[in-house]
Amino acid sequence: MATIQPARGGTAPLPKTHAQITWWLAAGLVGADIGTSVFYSTGILFPHVGFAAPFFILLVVGAMWLFKATYQEGTAVAPINGGAYTMLLQTVGRRSGLVVGSLTILSYLATAVVSALSGAYYLSSLWQHAPWPTWQVAAVAAIPVVFFAFLNLFGLKESTKLVFGIAAFHFLLLIVIDFWGLFVVFTQGADWSRLSQGVMHLGPHEAMLGLAAAFLGITGFETAAQIVEELEAPSWKAIQKIYLAIVLLVSFTAPISSMLCMLLLDDAQLKTYSANMLSGLAFSLGGKPLLYVLVVDACLTLFAAVNTAYAGATGLMTTMGKQGNLPPIVLHQWTKRVRAFQGYPYVALPFMAICLLMLMALPGSVNELGEVYGMAFLAVMVSYCLGVVLLRLYQPHKIARSPYLSKWVACFRGKTVPMAAVAGGSLLLFSELVLLLTAKSARDLGVQLFLIVLLVMVFYRLGQVEGRMVRLPDLRIGLGKFRDMEELPENLPVYVLCTSGATPARLVTTISYLLKIHGPDPVEIVLFHAEEKGMTHGVVSEALQRVVSQQLEDFFSERDFILSVKVLPGNLAEVLPEYKKVKRIDLVYITSGRIPARSEDMRQLLANELGLDVIRLDEASLPKGPGAWFNQWVQSFRKQKD
């Protein structure tokens, strides 16, 4: 019997094409990015809202629970890498997907560069008597960029182990400092009126700026949505554990650390440590020894956030490569050359090169790059929230398959709308607009960088579109009782068989099996081939039509069904959903191919893109009789012809 594995949307286990990551390793990866915000969030807020900074951080921590529910639902409904790009691609369309994909890539580039530069600046603070020149800071910042690029050649799991250790030490240190600070506050006393006065003197303008700036404290939250396919199965449960751990840790450490800075640092210290208030808190509590420990921790954690950028960019760009929005070379690996290289070199190495160029061109623009990062991050988060809402409204087949849906909903035209996504997205959109209107220099820089990334993608897509200007002809023939019909019926069940070639015996074997399992009633079988870039144009198309019209039509002449050939140029995961828009499809079959794991990967991707059951056939297990009969029939036909 054939090996049949029906898709189950979000519940299907992910294929183990590479070593999978446990939820706690992934939590360390995400936490390394979010955990860095404690080093600068209070310092960013203080000029706008003064001593009310802890309350704004507390507000953002509350909003994280909304984002937690939103991202859990999004990754359960569509358990593939890509994050906001995938959400918009599936709900709004390819153009919006490309825009959000460009924004996401920009956010990861800015993450890597800003984190590397910030870590280098923190490290340079150990030599306050001899400040580092800008070129030296940039040179040190280049070290983690290069290091994690080459570490990612070995695969995501290898780099994640190192990052987890750094993140675990970082949060442990924060918890120690927070408990130490709370002990000092409650035993030695503190001026609590500072906090209340900060709120009392707060104006509307300052409050808006503070709210917008506060959301920079959760940058990196979206990274888990870029590595869904790398997580241990079931991925939706792993996502729940990741976000629960991260939200709990940040909910405790971020507001308390900010509050302690406001309570324990005097006015002179607040001015001295305006750019790194946590360093001032460490010095106030434990003197230079604790300060040195914190500076080293800050340096390592910021450097670890560089790897988070690599992980997010890899997940996004490989997904875009599978869907034809980036060149397929991004999917190539070097495992044939070096078995240990399980990563994606054509993502990591170009990403490294661009980051190094940005370090050389903008070494002293860390503040502007930080704001660019914030703008891109907020836009990506808003897009994800919008995508989750649109999935509920327009893709009910995926919602029905999802193992998790948020419970706080409202009814709209007979459909449910996730209010966590609506409320969270509204807050983020407001903050994004405030940043765009107030940070002019960062806005201009961000627009320039964004347009560069977008133009590269657009030019690639234009090349793809040009290749489709030559339409490949189709073939649709009726067999048996449909043979002499002038107009073939359009209401038969349609089963699509994805094929990579035109070997007659293999096609006969598979078609015979499909006719057998779907009973005696008439059906339509579509032989579908995606002509990817690099293939000789029209070769498979012509071969399929020749085999069908010259051999299969006669061989199956007594069977009542319709046999069609459809060939489209492009990636299978991209063009088959496009075909579904103009042709009703009931079921899709793919064969196991040379590498079953990759076939399973494609099966799940197609199931999510199409919203249909996609079944993988193990050709080696199919009945061999039809193929043997066909070969005998061909030999007999040739003898008669001779």
PyMOL commands that set and color helices and strands:
alter all, ss='L'
color gray80, all
select helices_A, chain A and resi 9-11+23-39+41-77+84-91+94-127+134-154+156-188+193-200+204-218+221-226+228-230+235-264+267-272+277-322+328-331+345-361+366-394+396-401+419-438+440-467+480-482+504-517+539-555+572-580+596-610+619-621+625-641
alter helices_A, ss='H'
color red, helices_A
select strands_A, chain A and resi 409-412+415-418+475-478+494-498+524-531+562-569+587-591+614-617
alter strands_A, ss='S'
color yellow, strands_A
deselect
rebuild
show_as cartoon
